[in-house]
Amino acid sequence: MPHPRTRLRVLVVAALAVAITGSLATAAHAEPSTSDLTKKIEEASNKLEDVTESYNKMRINLQKTMADEKKLAASLQPAKLALQAASSRVGTLATTSYMQGRIGPMAALLDDGENRLIDRINLLDQISRANQRDIVEFTEITQDYAARQAALKATQAKQTAQVKALAARKKQIQVDLKKLYALRTAAYGRATESAPSGAAGSAPAISGSAGVAVDYAYVQANKPAYYGWGDDGPDTFDCSGLTMAAWRAAGKSLPHNAAEQYYATARITKSQLQPGDLVFYRSLGHVGIYVGNEMIIDAYRTGEPVRKRTMYIMTPYGYGRVK
């Protein structure tokens, strides 16, 4: 039979082994696997892209509001002058009516006798209609001026709210960027990566404006994709910023938002795809430019370079041709 001290040592060693094994198991459970990190990176990247694209849409809306505000402000001065002129006419009418009020229309009709009665009736009718037109015009101009003032005030309030919302969205992007970079560092040991020079190869020979757009996209390959605050080059791009910049080089204007680019382009099918067309993904949350042979160039994710890749990196949502 083992000595009591020997038995005690065996029990202590066994207990330590169990404790160490449990700690290792806990540590292994706490440490996320590469696949878990990759999934989290994908989710964080998609969220950041969605937030950035909504930021781009908000900027488009703000620019429209600013244009509306400028147009309304410019129209207010002519409306004010028209109101002043109409007010003057109505004021003169009121003064004349007051001064002639004691005579009255019947006295005016009978003043020169019956020979000119019909002429006087016609004249008074014309004066009455002219006065009525002045009154109606004054009412309409007054209402128009008041409506323009109200619209201008509402537009200015809308603009203030949009600026505030943009600032809040920018803070959200900063938070999401920090989270994404931390995940990428944990998974890859660095927050960003770059593709080897010339990885996209040479641009195909394509004529016309589509060729210019595709050439531009090839030149940007390997530059950083960055989802920040409307990046459209020359050094960093978000997805819609890249496609917008490519077609801008070809003399075509596209809005800086994937969903807006979808609605600004003509619908085509997969079989009709030609280099320069746009390929949309994630329910209009992402866009790339088609370069032929079922390949696109896109700014895919923050931390990764702009690169040429298969168009099936995700399931395409739809296709668009720049008009």
C-alpha positions, 0 to 999 in steps of 0.5 A: 500500500502506497505511503500516505505522503506518496498518495498526497503527492499523486493527488496534488499532481493530478489536481494540478494537471486538471487545473492546467488542462482546464486553463488551457481549454479555457484559453483555447476557447477564448482565443478566436479561430482564424475563421471566426476572425475572418467572419468578423472582419467580413461583417465589420467590413460590410457594416463600414461600407454600408455606413460609408455609402449612407454617408455618401448619400447624405452628402448628395442630399445635402448638396441638393438642399444647398442648391435648393436653398440658393435657388429659393434665396435668389427668387425671393428678391424678385418676389419681394419687388413684385409684392412691393409693386402690387402693394403700391397699386392696391394702395393707390386703388384704396386711396382713390376709392376713399376720395371718390367714395362720397360721390358714388357710382350712381352719381357718376353715372348721372353727372353728365346726363343721360346722353353719355350714360352707356359710355359711363357704364362701360367705363366704370365696368372696365375700371371695376375689372381692372381693380379686381385684377389688381386685387387678385394679383396682389393676393396671389403675389402675397401668397407666393412671397409667403410660400417662398419665405416658408420654403426657404426657412424649411430648407435652411432647417433641413440643411442644418439637420443634414449637417448635424447628421453627417457629423454623427455619421462621420463619428460612426465611421471612425468607430467602425474603422477602429474596430475593423483595423483591430480585427485585421491586426489580430487576424493578419498581424497588420491593419492593411495589406497591399497587392504586388505591383502590376497584379491587375495586368495590362488594360485591354484595348477598348475604344470609346469612353468605356475604354477610358474608364477601364484604363483608369480603373487599371491604373488605380489597381493596388491603391488603398481601398478606404471607406472614410468620407467620400474617397474618390481618389487620387490616392484612396477610394471607396467602391462608388468613389472608384467607379465615379472617378473612372467614368469622370475620367471618361467625361461622364457624371455619376453620383457618389453612391452605389444605389444612386449609380444603379438608378443613374445607369441603364439596366442590362443583363449579365449576357449583355455585359461589356467592359466599363459596365457596372456590377452591383452587389449586396442589395446595392451596397457595393459596386465594381467596374466590369473589365471583361472575362467575368472580372471586375476592378473594385475597392472592396474593403478598407485595409485591402487594395483596389484590385482585379478579381472575379465578378463572383466574389459575391453574388451580383445584384444587378448590372448597369450601363453608363448612359 
